[in-house]
Amino acid sequence: MLPARIDPKPALYERLADATIMKKDGKSLEVKMWIPVSGPGVFSVEGKYYRGGDSSKTLKAILDAHQRSAKGHKGEGI
């Protein structure tokens, strides 16, 4: 997702995933990842949209994590 820059005119993106990051101070940070039509990846934090990184690598990491999670929950109807 890095390097990234603020996207001053975000488009209507399709949401890919949400993530909650636990910070060292114990507070959580909500990050939303979006699917861009083209160009670098899109994510938002606290209402600000950013573009950067390689969307294909981000998508692969999310799908890999989902697959590992599903293997750990077989038979639980996720």
CORSUL-V101087 format. One record per residue. N is the residue number from 1. RES is the residue in one letter. PSI is psi in degrees with one decimal (NA if undefined). Layout:
n=N res=RES psi=PSI
n=N res=RES psi=PSI
This chain:
n=1 res=M psi=-5.5
n=2 res=L psi=154.7
n=3 res=P psi=152.9
n=4 res=A psi=156.2
n=5 res=R psi=155.4
n=6 res=I psi=136.4
n=7 res=D psi=103.2
n=8 res=P psi=-19.4
n=9 res=K psi=71.0
n=10 res=P psi=143.4
n=11 res=A psi=179.8
n=12 res=L psi=95.8
n=13 res=Y psi=157.6
n=14 res=E psi=131.6
n=15 res=R psi=133.8
n=16 res=L psi=-48.8
n=17 res=A psi=159.5
n=18 res=D psi=145.3
n=19 res=A psi=143.1
n=20 res=T psi=121.5
n=21 res=I psi=126.0
n=22 res=M psi=119.8
n=23 res=K psi=165.2
n=24 res=K psi=-29.0
n=25 res=D psi=3.3
n=26 res=G psi=-9.0
n=27 res=K psi=154.9
n=28 res=S psi=155.5
n=29 res=L psi=123.5
n=30 res=E psi=127.5
n=31 res=V psi=130.5
n=32 res=K psi=134.4
n=33 res=M psi=139.1
n=34 res=W psi=157.8
n=35 res=I psi=113.4
n=36 res=P psi=153.6
n=37 res=V psi=-40.1
n=38 res=S psi=169.8
n=39 res=G psi=-166.5
n=40 res=P psi=165.6
n=41 res=G psi=163.3
n=42 res=V psi=133.5
n=43 res=F psi=159.1
n=44 res=S psi=144.5
n=45 res=V psi=123.7
n=46 res=E psi=43.3
n=47 res=G psi=-2.8
n=48 res=K psi=135.3
n=49 res=Y psi=140.8
n=50 res=Y psi=147.3
n=51 res=R psi=137.5
n=52 res=G psi=168.9
n=53 res=G psi=-169.1
n=54 res=D psi=108.9
n=55 res=S psi=-35.7
n=56 res=S psi=-37.8
n=57 res=K psi=-39.7
n=58 res=T psi=-46.7
n=59 res=L psi=-44.0
n=60 res=K psi=-42.2
n=61 res=A psi=-40.3
n=62 res=I psi=-45.7
n=63 res=L psi=-38.9
n=64 res=D psi=-43.8
n=65 res=A psi=-40.3
n=66 res=H psi=-43.2
n=67 res=Q psi=-43.7
n=68 res=R psi=-39.3
n=69 res=S psi=-42.7
n=70 res=A psi=-38.0
n=71 res=K psi=-32.8
n=72 res=G psi=-10.0
n=73 res=H psi=31.0
n=74 res=K psi=135.0
n=75 res=G psi=3.5
n=76 res=E psi=3.9
n=77 res=G psi=38.5
n=78 res=I psi=NA
